[in-house]
């Protein structure tokens, strides 16, 4: 199970979502929390999310459909992906699901923010958002 409680040295970053994304993500999280580890993380993130209109957040934030450049903090690899709903995810097209561990970690973050978790095998994982484009 993914564990967001591993962020003992850092406060959890603010999570921003639009009202429309909040409804979709909350429903996905509720439907998958018992069978998908990222579903539980997504549910936890939605429980603390700040609901805003796109222009109300301090800066652009990761939403469904956003293109995101991020750094995988476990191996320093930089990737450019689009966040998608599970039915639209495609590794070949660099579209990752909001129900993947990385997708659930990225949703709602702004550039410069990082999110850390422990994967099901007990390994420390983390991502840092470098850029967000709609």
Secondary structure, DSSP 8 states (H G I E B T S, - for coil): --BGGG-SSS-----EE-HHHHHHHHHHHHHHTTT-HHHHHHHHHHHT-EE--GGGSSS-B--TT-EEEEEETTT--EEEEEEE-GGG-BGGGTEEETTSHHHHHHTT-BTT-EEEEE-TTS-EEEEEEEEEE-
